[in-house]
Amino acid sequence: MRNSTNIFVFFLVLTLGTAVALAAPAAEVERDERAVVVGDRAAPAPPPPANEIDLRRAMAPASKQARLSVVAVVRKGEQVALGVVASDDGYVVTKASEIGASPDEPVNLRLAGGAIRRARLVGVAGEHDLALLKIDGGKFSPAQWASGDDVPPGKWVASVGMSELPLAVGIVSVGRRTIPADAIMGVFLADIDDESTGGALIVRVDPQGNAAKAGVRGGDIITAVNERTIGKREDVLTEISRHRPGDVVVLTMLRNDERVTSRVTLAKRPQPSTRSVRQNTMGSRLSDRRSGFTAVLQHDAVNLQPRDCGSPLVTLAGEIVGINIARAGRTETFAVPASVVVKVIAELRQAEADRAEADRPDASVLSDEQPATEKPDAPLPEPSSPGAEKTPTTQPT
């Protein structure tokens, strides 16, 4: 019943708002407080269309709860990304490539109340471009992630920031899919019909590509990339997505039932023409990292900026169904599905716990510099009496 009411109110506000906007003078249209990039400089954002303001107002109630868990990642006084509080003890998930953090470099986060807190980098999931941060000390309002299946195409979604109105509103346009990495080897892959064999079949090798230069041949079966076991073609895409052009990957392959290895330097995927890039950008900036994702949803919000990545994506019912990870085109924004985000958070936290356990000194081994504790002289035992007992489709990669 609640969802039905939300949907009714949403379309009622949209209809009435649009009618009022058409009758109102253009000067009365509310301006957006954010900025867009024009060339190499930032400029105030132009006023959004009146119907977009109405859409954002209509989605404000749905984004209210999620807004409590949003933080801003700040570098040199400027917001570079947004993040979502993932636990009440201060774990925060955000877009890794925008923050440029390292384990030895603290990250500044601006909380909902305006306070600045320092956080440390826990880990990075490169195939999703997600980073997990940790604020030590304090209690926080964590996000409530949607459970179950991904939000389907055709559903309204809002990107939630730190202000009362959502950053942008759009419609899910494409369901979950893989976005190939910019880094490529120069091979075409296919799954192997015999699932018991495992691996990815190299159908064809680009004769001008780096794989060919490294001695890779058509018919080879990739069984591991950098010692990570490969069970199917998708596993190769996942591993390559962790890397950037110029990186070297080690392929373990089967060739005529013999095990061979090759070191392949990844090349940059050919880019579209400058004109098409300009048309896709239309004056606003795209995310520097907008490819190489193993699982993303796509929505058509048009007023989102790269520094807004890391923000939660909510439905009309207020469910957080993903995290915006890349402004990929004029009408294309990618978001990592909630189920993937939850899994990544768990894996990075477990890796942190494993490292802590490995670094913990073994209490059973005394250091050479640690003197053994002297025990007081024990009383001599009483003389015992006699008898007493002793006790792992083709696509270029």
C-alpha positions as CSV (number, residue, x, y, z in Angstrom):
1,M,0.0,0.0,0.0
2,R,2.9,2.3,0.9
3,N,4.6,1.7,-2.5
4,S,1.3,2.4,-4.3
5,T,0.9,5.7,-2.4
6,N,4.5,6.7,-3.2
7,I,4.0,6.0,-6.9
8,F,0.7,8.0,-7.0
9,V,2.2,11.0,-5.2
10,F,5.3,10.8,-7.5
11,F,3.2,11.1,-10.7
12,L,0.8,13.6,-9.2
13,V,3.6,16.0,-8.3
14,L,5.3,15.5,-11.6
15,T,2.1,16.3,-13.5
16,L,1.2,19.4,-11.5
17,G,4.8,20.6,-11.4
18,T,5.2,20.4,-15.1
19,A,2.0,22.3,-15.7
20,V,3.1,25.1,-13.3
21,A,6.5,25.2,-14.9
22,L,5.1,25.7,-18.4
23,A,3.1,28.7,-17.1
24,A,6.0,30.2,-15.1
25,P,8.6,32.6,-16.5
26,A,12.0,31.0,-17.1
27,A,13.7,33.3,-14.7
28,E,11.9,31.7,-11.8
29,V,13.4,28.3,-12.5
30,E,15.5,27.1,-9.5
31,R,19.2,26.9,-10.2
32,D,21.3,23.9,-9.4
33,E,24.0,24.6,-6.9
34,R,26.5,22.1,-8.4
35,A,29.0,22.8,-11.1
36,V,29.8,21.3,-14.5
37,V,33.2,21.3,-16.2
38,V,33.5,23.4,-19.4
39,G,36.8,22.7,-21.0
40,D,39.4,22.8,-18.2
41,R,37.5,25.0,-15.8
42,A,34.5,24.6,-13.5
43,A,31.5,26.8,-14.1
44,P,28.1,27.1,-12.3
45,A,25.6,24.5,-13.6
46,P,22.9,25.8,-15.9
47,P,19.4,25.6,-14.5
48,P,18.0,22.2,-14.9
49,P,14.8,21.8,-16.9
50,A,11.7,22.6,-14.8
51,N,10.5,19.0,-15.1
52,E,13.8,17.7,-13.8
53,I,13.4,19.8,-10.6
54,D,9.9,18.4,-10.2
55,L,11.2,14.9,-10.6
56,R,13.9,15.5,-7.9
57,R,11.3,17.0,-5.6
58,A,9.0,14.0,-6.2
59,M,11.8,11.6,-5.3
60,A,12.9,13.5,-2.2
61,P,10.8,11.4,0.2
62,A,12.2,8.2,-1.2
63,S,15.7,9.4,-0.8
64,K,15.4,10.7,2.8
65,Q,16.6,7.6,4.6
66,A,19.4,6.9,2.3
67,R,20.7,10.4,2.6
68,L,21.6,9.8,6.2
69,S,24.3,7.3,5.2
70,V,25.9,9.5,2.5
71,V,29.4,11.1,3.1
72,A,31.6,13.2,0.8
73,V,35.2,12.2,0.1
74,V,37.3,15.5,0.3
75,R,40.8,16.2,-1.1
76,K,42.4,19.6,-0.8
77,G,39.1,21.0,0.3
78,E,37.2,19.8,-2.8
79,Q,34.7,16.9,-3.1
80,V,36.1,14.2,-5.3
81,A,33.5,11.5,-4.7
82,L,30.6,10.4,-2.5
83,G,30.5,7.4,-0.3
84,V,28.0,5.3,1.6
85,V,28.3,4.2,5.2
86,A,28.1,0.4,5.2
87,S,28.1,-0.3,9.0
88,D,27.4,1.4,12.2
89,D,31.1,1.1,13.3
90,G,32.3,3.3,10.4
91,Y,33.0,1.3,7.3
92,V,32.4,3.3,4.1
93,V,32.2,2.2,0.5
94,T,33.1,4.6,-2.4
95,K,34.6,4.8,-5.9
96,A,38.2,3.8,-5.7
97,S,39.7,5.5,-8.8
98,E,38.4,9.0,-7.9
99,I,39.8,9.1,-4.4
100,G,43.3,8.0,-5.3
101,A,44.0,6.7,-1.8
102,S,46.8,4.4,-0.6
103,P,47.0,2.4,2.6
104,D,49.5,4.9,4.0
105,E,47.4,8.0,3.1
106,P,44.4,8.9,5.2
107,V,41.2,10.0,3.5
108,N,39.1,12.9,4.7
109,L,35.3,12.4,4.8
110,R,32.7,15.1,5.4
111,L,29.8,13.7,7.3
112,A,26.1,14.7,7.1
113,G,26.5,17.2,9.9
114,G,29.5,18.9,8.2
115,A,32.1,17.4,10.5
116,I,35.3,16.2,8.8
117,R,36.6,12.8,9.9
118,R,39.7,10.9,8.8
119,A,39.4,7.4,7.4
120,R,41.9,4.7,6.4
121,L,41.9,2.6,3.3
122,V,40.9,-1.0,4.1
123,G,41.0,-2.5,0.6
124,V,40.0,-2.1,-3.1
125,A,38.0,-4.3,-5.4
126,G,39.5,-3.3,-8.8
127,E,37.1,-5.2,-11.0
128,H,34.3,-3.0,-9.5
129,D,36.3,0.1,-8.8
130,L,35.1,0.0,-5.2
131,A,37.1,1.0,-2.2
132,L,36.3,0.3,1.5
133,L,37.3,2.9,4.0
134,K,37.1,2.8,7.8
135,I,36.5,5.7,10.3
136,D,37.8,4.6,13.6
137,G,35.6,5.5,16.6
138,G,32.0,6.6,16.7
139,K,28.6,5.3,15.7
140,F,27.1,5.9,12.3
141,S,23.8,5.5,10.3
142,P,24.5,2.6,7.9
143,A,22.8,2.0,4.5
144,Q,20.0,-0.5,4.2
145,W,20.7,-2.4,1.0
146,A,17.9,-3.9,-1.1
147,S,17.9,-7.7,-1.1
148,G,16.8,-10.1,-3.8
149,D,17.0,-9.6,-7.6
150,D,18.4,-6.5,-9.3
151,V,16.1,-3.6,-10.1
152,P,14.7,-4.3,-13.6
153,P,14.9,-1.9,-16.6
154,G,12.1,0.6,-16.7
155,K,12.1,1.4,-13.0
156,W,12.6,5.0,-11.7
157,V,15.7,5.6,-9.7
158,A,17.2,8.5,-7.9
159,S,20.9,9.3,-7.1
160,V,21.1,10.5,-3.5
161,G,23.5,13.1,-2.3
162,M,23.8,15.1,0.9
163,S,21.2,17.7,0.2
164,E,17.4,17.4,0.5
165,L,16.8,16.9,-3.2
166,P,18.3,13.9,-5.0
167,L,21.3,14.7,-7.3
168,A,19.5,13.3,-10.3
169,V,16.6,11.1,-11.4
170,G,16.4,8.6,-14.2
171,I,15.2,5.3,-15.4
172,V,17.1,2.0,-15.4
173,S,17.8,1.4,-19.1
174,V,19.9,-1.7,-19.2
175,G,20.1,-4.6,-16.7
176,R,23.2,-6.2,-15.3
177,R,26.0,-6.6,-17.7
178,T,29.8,-6.6,-18.0
179,I,31.6,-3.5,-19.3
180,P,34.9,-4.7,-20.9
181,A,38.1,-3.1,-19.7
182,D,40.1,-0.5,-21.6
183,A,43.0,-2.9,-21.3
184,I,43.1,-5.7,-23.8
185,M,45.4,-8.6,-24.7
186,G,44.3,-8.9,-28.4
187,V,42.5,-12.2,-28.3
188,F,38.9,-13.5,-28.9
189,L,37.6,-15.9,-26.3
190,A,34.8,-18.5,-25.9
191,D,33.6,-20.8,-23.2
192,I,34.6,-24.5,-23.5
193,D,31.7,-26.9,-24.3
194,D,33.0,-29.4,-21.8
195,E,32.4,-27.8,-18.4
196,S,34.4,-30.4,-16.6
197,T,37.6,-29.2,-18.4
198,G,37.3,-25.5,-17.3
199,G,39.2,-22.6,-18.8
200,A,38.6,-20.2,-21.6
201,L,39.3,-21.1,-25.3
202,I,41.3,-18.6,-27.4
203,V,39.3,-18.7,-30.6
204,R,41.5,-16.1,-32.5
205,V,44.5,-14.0,-31.8
206,D,44.9,-10.5,-33.3
207,P,48.2,-10.8,-35.3
208,Q,49.0,-7.2,-34.4
209,G,48.1,-7.5,-30.8
210,N,50.4,-8.0,-27.7
211,A,49.2,-11.5,-27.1
212,A,50.5,-12.6,-30.5
213,K,53.8,-10.9,-29.7
214,A,54.0,-12.9,-26.5
215,G,53.5,-16.2,-28.3
216,V,49.8,-16.8,-27.6
217,R,48.1,-19.0,-30.2
218,G,44.6,-19.7,-31.3
219,G,43.4,-22.9,-29.8
220,D,45.2,-22.3,-26.5
221,I,43.1,-22.7,-23.4
222,I,43.6,-20.2,-20.6
223,T,43.5,-22.0,-17.2
224,A,44.9,-19.2,-15.0
225,V,45.7,-15.5,-15.1
226,N,48.3,-14.3,-12.6
227,E,47.8,-17.7,-10.8
228,R,44.0,-17.1,-10.4
229,T,42.1,-20.1,-11.7
230,I,40.0,-19.6,-14.8
231,G,36.8,-21.6,-15.1
232,K,35.1,-19.8,-18.0
233,R,35.5,-16.8,-20.4
234,E,33.9,-14.4,-17.9
235,D,36.7,-15.2,-15.4
236,V,39.3,-13.8,-17.8
237,L,37.3,-10.6,-18.3
238,T,37.1,-10.2,-14.5
239,E,40.9,-10.7,-14.1
240,I,41.8,-8.3,-16.9
241,S,39.4,-5.7,-15.5
242,R,41.6,-5.5,-12.5
243,H,44.4,-4.0,-14.6
244,R,45.2,-1.0,-16.7
245,P,47.0,-0.6,-20.1
246,G,50.7,-1.2,-19.6
247,D,50.3,-3.9,-16.9
248,V,51.7,-7.3,-17.5
249,V,49.6,-10.4,-16.9
250,V,50.9,-14.0,-16.8
251,L,48.8,-16.5,-18.7
252,T,48.8,-20.2,-17.8
253,M,47.5,-22.2,-20.8
254,L,47.0,-25.7,-22.1
255,R,48.4,-26.2,-25.6
256,N,48.1,-29.7,-27.0
257,D,47.7,-31.0,-23.5
258,E,51.0,-29.3,-22.5
259,R,51.2,-26.5,-19.9
260,V,52.7,-23.3,-21.2
261,T,52.9,-19.7,-19.8
262,S,53.1,-16.3,-21.5
263,R,53.7,-12.8,-20.2
264,V,51.4,-10.4,-22.0
265,T,51.6,-6.6,-21.7
266,L,48.1,-5.2,-21.8
267,A,47.3,-2.6,-24.5
268,K,44.7,0.2,-24.5
269,R,41.4,-0.6,-26.3
270,P,41.0,1.5,-29.4
271,Q,38.9,4.6,-28.7
272,P,36.0,6.0,-30.8
273,S,36.6,9.1,-32.8
274,T,37.0,12.5,-31.1
275,R,33.8,13.7,-32.7
276,S,31.7,10.9,-31.2
277,V,33.4,11.4,-27.8
278,R,32.5,15.2,-27.9
279,Q,28.9,14.4,-28.8
280,N,28.7,11.8,-26.0
281,T,30.1,14.4,-23.5
282,M,28.1,17.4,-24.6
283,G,30.1,19.9,-22.4
284,S,30.1,17.8,-19.2
285,R,32.9,15.7,-17.9
286,L,32.8,11.9,-17.9
287,S,34.5,9.6,-15.3
288,D,38.1,8.9,-16.0
289,R,37.4,5.2,-15.2
290,R,34.3,4.2,-17.0
291,S,35.1,0.7,-18.2
292,G,36.3,-2.6,-16.9
293,F,33.4,-3.5,-14.7
294,T,32.3,-7.1,-14.2
295,A,28.7,-6.2,-13.2
296,V,26.8,-2.9,-13.6
297,L,23.3,-1.6,-14.1
298,Q,22.8,1.4,-16.4
299,H,20.4,4.3,-15.9
300,D,19.8,7.5,-17.9
301,A,20.3,10.3,-15.3
302,V,21.8,13.2,-17.2
303,N,22.7,15.7,-14.4
304,L,25.2,13.5,-12.6
305,Q,28.9,14.5,-12.3
306,P,32.0,12.3,-11.8
307,R,32.4,13.7,-8.3
308,D,28.9,12.3,-7.5
309,C,30.0,8.7,-8.1
310,G,29.9,6.6,-4.9
311,S,26.4,7.9,-4.3
312,P,23.5,5.4,-3.5
313,L,20.9,4.7,-6.1
314,V,17.3,4.3,-4.7
315,T,13.9,3.3,-6.0
316,L,10.5,4.9,-5.4
317,A,10.2,2.7,-2.3
318,G,13.5,4.1,-0.9
319,E,15.5,0.8,-1.4
320,I,19.2,1.2,-2.1
321,V,19.7,-0.9,-5.2
322,G,23.2,0.1,-6.1
323,I,26.1,2.6,-6.0
324,N,26.8,4.9,-8.9
325,I,30.3,4.0,-10.2
326,A,30.8,5.9,-13.4
327,R,29.4,8.7,-15.5
328,A,29.9,6.9,-18.8
329,G,28.1,9.1,-21.3
330,R,25.7,12.0,-21.9
331,T,22.8,9.7,-20.9
332,E,24.7,6.8,-19.4
333,T,25.5,6.2,-15.8
334,F,26.8,2.8,-14.5
335,A,25.9,1.6,-11.0
336,V,27.2,-1.5,-9.2
337,P,24.2,-3.6,-8.0
338,A,23.5,-3.8,-4.3
339,S,24.1,-7.5,-4.1
340,V,27.5,-7.1,-5.5
341,V,28.3,-4.2,-3.2
342,V,27.3,-6.2,-0.1
343,K,29.5,-9.1,-1.3
344,V,32.5,-6.8,-1.9
345,I,32.2,-5.3,1.5
346,A,32.1,-8.7,3.2
347,E,35.2,-9.9,1.2
348,L,37.2,-6.8,1.9
349,R,36.4,-6.9,5.6
350,Q,37.3,-10.6,5.7
351,A,40.6,-9.8,4.0
352,E,41.3,-7.2,6.6
353,A,40.6,-9.7,9.4
354,D,42.9,-12.2,7.8
355,R,45.7,-9.7,7.6
356,A,45.3,-8.8,11.2
357,E,45.3,-12.5,12.2
358,A,48.5,-13.1,10.2
359,D,50.2,-10.1,11.8
360,R,49.3,-11.1,15.3
361,P,52.4,-12.5,17.1
362,D,52.3,-16.2,18.1
363,A,52.0,-16.1,21.9
364,S,53.4,-19.6,22.2
365,V,56.8,-18.6,20.8
366,L,59.0,-16.4,23.1
367,S,61.1,-13.8,21.5
368,D,64.9,-14.1,21.8
369,E,64.8,-10.7,23.6
370,Q,62.0,-11.7,26.0
371,P,63.4,-13.3,29.2
372,A,61.7,-16.4,30.4
373,T,59.6,-15.9,33.5
374,E,61.2,-17.5,36.5
375,K,58.9,-19.8,38.4
376,P,59.1,-20.0,42.1
377,D,60.6,-23.1,43.6
378,A,57.9,-25.7,43.8
379,P,57.6,-27.8,46.9
380,L,59.1,-31.2,46.8
381,P,56.6,-33.9,46.1
382,E,55.6,-36.2,48.9
383,P,57.1,-39.6,48.7
384,S,54.7,-41.9,46.9
385,S,53.3,-44.9,48.6
386,P,53.8,-48.3,46.9
387,G,51.2,-49.0,44.3
388,A,50.3,-45.3,43.7
389,E,49.4,-44.6,40.1
390,K,51.3,-42.1,37.9
391,T,49.5,-40.0,35.8
392,P,37.9,-21.4,-11.3
393,T,29.8,-16.2,-27.1
394,T,33.2,-14.7,-28.1
395,Q,34.4,-11.3,-27.2
396,P,37.7,-9.5,-27.8
397,T,39.8,-9.2,-24.7
